Amino acid sequence: MPRATRATRITGLLASVLILVGAAAACGSSGSPSDEAESGSGSSKAPASSAFPVTIPNKYGSTTIKSEPKRVVTVGLTDQDAVLALGTVPVGTTEWIGGYKGAVGPWAQDKLGSAAAPTVLKDTGTGPQVEKIAALKPDLILALYSGLTEAQYDTLSKFAPVVAQPKEFNDYGIPWQQQTQTIGKALGRSGEAAKLVEGVEAKFAEAKKAHPDFAGSTAVMATPYEGTFVYGSQDARSRLLSDLGLKLPADLDKVIGDQFGANISKERTDLLDQGVAVWIVPDTTGAVAKLHKDKLYADLKVVKEGREVFVQETGDFGNAVSLSTVLSIPYVLDRLVPQLAAAVDGDPATKVEQPAS
């Protein structure tokens, strides 16, 4: 299954709404927080009080944050990295990838430091765990990289201000820059957020300067999920390529529609025949061999000329690619840029090596 598919978050929506409404009635804010919530970490930096109140627009209206948030819960699946980068340890995070304590990857561990890891929440397709979120007594709920529904937004807003996904992008489509800047605004640290974004954009600029051939190449990001699943231009993974100067297929979004990605038919296998095809695969041996058994795909020039990049979806590299946050992107660029350079150099004999770690 491709990371962050809509299916896992909108299946059974009617049941989700009923669960959320019932949970809201059962979780009054006057109840005592759990021991786990009491031990959660809060802000480690005090933003200037002049930053508040602040109002942030979202898909369902706007949210006003009246004072400095101290207990932040992230419902957005990648929002925790920007929060940590800005000096706050969330009291709760929502697990997406799994395998990391507190849902904090190795690229963000130094930002966690010696603080207690956040409480990890789950979203199995029926929406946020309202009771557990309420027990954490949040004063801010972030849901920027999410597919939060209006019913879920309304329910969570009973407990704390909710900064939901922006309306100008698809669900799960917010760019990492805007995600970081919006979270900076919500935390009263807009200046720090701008500097973080500038720092990562400088790394992209450095890579583009070192590899001018990126600008002359097209690229596509895909995964072998139920056939071939291709990521659209608003997906964070595709944005890694476009931020490096590579051009996405001209008709990509016409094929994908208003989603972060979609399965393509055999008739559109040509969409993969780009300057480089980046595949997120279960493994870099058997899964690749299976791809190459498909004659329609194997006959494409991108295969015959060795212009493929394979990223194993499990493991730190693949996880960092899927998250594509202000903290994980530098980790990704150190590994992905050499692969892309080898793929687009025009020499079929150049082997695209897997990162050492």
N, C-alpha and C positions, 0 to 999 in steps of 0.2 A: 504493500500500500504506500502511495506517495505520502511524504510527510505533510501534515496539515491539510488533509483532504476535507472537503466540505461534508462528505458523508458522515464522518465521525462526529460532526457537530450539529447537523440538522436532522439526522434520522430520529424519528420519534419526537418531533418538535411539539406536538400537542401534549404528549405525556410530559415533556420537559416543563411546559408552561404550568401545568397542574401541579407538578412537584415543587416548582419554584414558589408558586402562590401559597401552597400549604406550608412550605418551609418558612416563608416570611412570617406567617402568622404564628409559627411555633418558636421563632427565634427573636423575641423582643430584645431590644438593646439593653433592657434593664437587668438581664440575666448576668450571672457571674461568669467571667471568662474562664476558659480551661487553664489548667496549670501550664500546658504547652504554650498557650497564647501569652501568658504572663511572662514566660521566659524568652519571648521573641525579641529580636534586636530592633532598635529604632535608628533614628538619624545619628550619624557620626559627625555631621557638619551642620552648623546652624546657618541657614540662609538669612539674608537681610530681611528684616521684618517689613521693609518697604515694598517687598515683592508681592505682598498680599494686601487685599484680596485680588485674585486673578481669575478670569473667566476664559474657559477653553471650549471652542465649538467642537461638536462631534456629530456623528451620523444621526443622532436622535434629538439634537437640540444643542444645549450648551451646559457646561458645568462650572460652577463657581467654587473655588477653594478659598476659604476665608482666612485661614492661618496656616502656619508651617505644618505640613504633615509629619507625624512622628511614627505612625504605624501604617506602613504601606503594604498592600496585598496586590500582587500581580496576577491578573486573570489572563492577560495577553501572554501568549506562549513564549515570547522572547523578550518581554519587557524588563525582566529582572536584570539583564546585563546593563542597560542604560542606567537603571536605578543604582546599581552597584558602582558603576563608573563615576557617578555623581556623588558618591560618598555616603549613600544610605543602604543599609542592609534591610531588605524587605522582611516583614514578619511572616509572610506567606507567599509562595510561588506556585504556579500551576505547571505540573509535569507534562512534558510533551515527548521528549526523547527517552528519558529514563537513564538510569545508571549513574547519575550524579547526585550526591548528597545535597539536599536543599535545592536541586535543579540548577546547580551552579557548576558550569564547566571549568576545565583546567585553565582556560584563557582568562577566567574571572576570579580564580581562587585568591590571588593576591589582594583583590578588592574586598573579599570577605574577611581576610586576615584571621584574627583569633575570635571573631564574633561567632555566636551560635548560628548554625545553619538555619535557614528559614524552614517553616513548616511547609511540607509539600502537599498540594491539593491535586485532585484528579478531575479530569473532564472526560468521561467515557462516551460522550455523545448526547447526554441529556442536559448538558449545560454545567455551569459552575456549581460547586458544592456549597450551597447557600448557608446551611447550618454551620459548617466548619469555618466559612469566611466570617460569619457573624461572631463566632466564638473568639476569633482573633482580634475583635474590637478595632477594626481598621478605621483610620481617619482619611484614607485615600485608597481607592481601588482603581488600578490601571488596567485597561483592556484595549490597548492600541493595536497590537498584532493579534487580532481575534476575529471571530465571526459572531460576536455577541448579538443576540436578538433584542428587539425593543422590549419584549416582556422581561427578559433577563436583566436588561439595563434598568428598567423601572423597579424591579424587585431589589437588586443590589443597591440602588440609590436610596433605599429605606435605611441602610446602615451607614453609608458614607458617600461622599462625592465620587462619582464614577466618570473617569475619562475614557470614553469608548472610542472605537475606531473612527477615523475621519470619513466624511461622506464622499470626498472627492476621489477615493480609491476603492477598488474591490475589497471585500473582506480578506484579511490576511495580506493586504496589498500595500500597507504603509511603507514608504522608503525608510531605510535605517536612519537617514539624516533627520527626517521629520519626526520619527519616533524619538530620537535622542533629544531633539530640540523641544518637543512637546512635553516630554517627561521633565526636562530641565525647567521649563516654565511652571509645571505643576509643583515642583519641589522648591521653587524660588531660586534656581541656579541657572538661569538662562545664559549668563556669561560663560560659566564653566562648560555648559553643553555646547555652546558655539565653538569653544576651543577644542573640545573633543572631536567634533565633526571636522574642523579644520585639520586636525592632526591626521585623521584617517584619510581624508580627501588628499592630503599631501602624499600619502603612501600610494594612492591610486595614480596620482600625477607622476610620481617617481617611476612607477611601473610602466606607464604609458610612454614616458620619455625614453626609458631603456629599451622599449619594444615598439617602435613606431609601426611595425608591420601589423600590430593589432588593429590599427585604424583602417587597414585595407582588407580586413577579413570579416566574414560573417560568422555567427556562432549560434548554437542552439543548446538548450539544457533539457535533458530528457531522463526518463527512468523506465525500466521494463515492467511496469505495473499493469497487469491485465492487458498485455499487448505492449503498446507504446504510449506512454504518458508524457506529454510535452508541457513544459512550464511557460506561462505567458509573460509578457513584458512587465507586468506589475508584481511578479513573484520575486522574492528576495534573491533567489538563486540566479534567475535571469539577470537581475540588476547587477550582480557581481560582474557579469560579462560586459554589459553595456557601460558600467562605470569604468571598465578597463579600456574602453574605446572600441570594443568589438560591436558589430552591428547585428541586431537580431533580424530574423527573416521578416521581410516587408509585410507579408500577409499573416504573420503569426497570430495576432489578436483576432483577426477575422476568423481564423480556424478555432481559436480557443474560446472566444466569446468573453463575457464579463466574469470570468473566473480566473483563479490563479494558475490554472492549468487544466488540461483535458486529454483524454485518450484520442488518438487520431486513427483514422481508418488506414487500411493497407494502401488505398489509393493515394493517400497523402504522405507516404513514406519519403517522397521527394523533399519534404520539409526538413528532413534530417541531413540532406546533402549540402552542408554548409562548409565554410572554411575550416571549422572545427565543430565536432559534436562532443559535448560533455555529457557523460552518462553517470548517473548515480545508481550504483548497482549493489545487489546483496553481497557479492564478492567479485574479485577481479580475475577469477579463473573460470569456473563453471558458468557463471552468468554471462560472461563475455563470449564464451564458446557457443552458448545457446543463441545469443544475438546473431552471431556470424553464421549460424545454420539457416537463418532466414535469407533466402536467395534475393528477395527484393531489396533487403537492406545491404547484404554483402556485396551486391553488384554496384552500389553507389561509390562515386569517386572518393568520398570522405573515408570510406573503409579501405579501398584499394590503395590510397595514397598515405595511409597511416596517420590520418588527422583526427583520431579519436582520443579523448581523455576519459579515463575511468576513475571514479571516486567511490570507494567503498562506503556505503551508507552508514554502517555501524563503525564505531571507532571515533576517536576525537576529530579527525580531519573531516569525515563525512558529517558528523554532528555539527561541527562549526560551519560548514557550508550551508547546511539547512537553516541554522539560526541566523547567520549573516547579520550580526549586530555590531555596534560600535566597538565591542571588545573582541568578538570572535573574528572579525574581518582581517585584522593584521595577521592573526594566526593562519587564516586561510590563504592570504596573498603570498606568504612565505612558501607555501606548498603548491598552490594552484598556478601561479605565474610561470614557474619553470616548466610545468607541464604544457601550458598553453603555448609557450614560446617554442617548445619542441614540436608541437603539433602544427603550427602555422608557418614553420620556417621554409616550406617549399621543398624540402628534401624528404621523400618517402622513407629513406633509410634511417632517418633520425628516430630513435626509440623514445617514446614517451614513458619516462620512468615513474614508478610509484614513489611517493615521499618516503624517506627513511623512517619517519615517525609521525 
